[in-house]
Amino acid sequence: MRLLWPLINASQALFTVVWSALWIPIALLSSLVARDRRVGLAFARRVWSPGILWAAITRLEVEGSERFAGGGPCFFVANHQSWLDVPALFVALRRPVLFVAKRELARVPFMGRYIGAMGMVFIDRSHRQDSARSVGQATERLRQGWSVVSFPEGTRSRDLQVHAFKTATFAAAIEAGVPVVPVAIEGAGRALPPEGWHPRPGRIRVLFGEPISTAGLDRADRAALAERAEGEVRALLARLRSE
């Protein structure tokens, strides 16, 4: 079986490229015709993401989504184990969501164009001015009624542990007055490790925590808010690993 995995992984990689090259232009064109980003986001949630997870031979389990069932915009913050975190959250959230994405993804064929057209937020945390502008864009999206997803660690965790949350994007939740929802993702890093393309069959579990209110907070509180959210994500991840 070990000898077959390189062939299986090559097939999975080819499927992922073809699947993305097929559906991303369809999503873009559909949004353009309908003049509604939600159409393009629905393709990501209902078609593209399930296909990616299927190709990776993963099973998705979701718990706690009833905690934010009210329908208002939320700022979701999750640990980051793998590239599969994105399709997993698209499916798990079951609502139109926008992601905060690293600036370099803008150069990725198809994907970069899609991220920009959907109104998602590119961020370069190494440049303060760009980061501040991105926080302003995230704030605007939240005020418009969109939910936004961020991976505050800034990059994928190589050791599958939760690393320190960067504080900048939490200012967006505070300024927009929306709750912060901690999210733990477990299993994605084993299904698709951060380095290379070697998916393995497995289970991805997503656990949503209780929303954290931002009422009464200001920008000066963003570090404390980030620290609290990080602690909640750590606790949720520990719960998943103990079950």
Secondary structure by P-SEA (a helix, b strand, c coil): cccaaaaaaaaaaaaaaaaaaccaaaaaaaaaaaccaaaaaaaaaccaaaaaaaaabbbbbbccccccccccccbbbbbbcccaaaaaaaaaaccbbbbbccccccccaaaaaaaaaabbbbbccccaaaaaaaaaaaaaaaaabbbbbbccccccccccccccccccaaaaaaaabbbbbbbbbcccccccccccccccbbbbbbbbccccccccccccaaaaaaaaaaaaaaaaaaaaaac
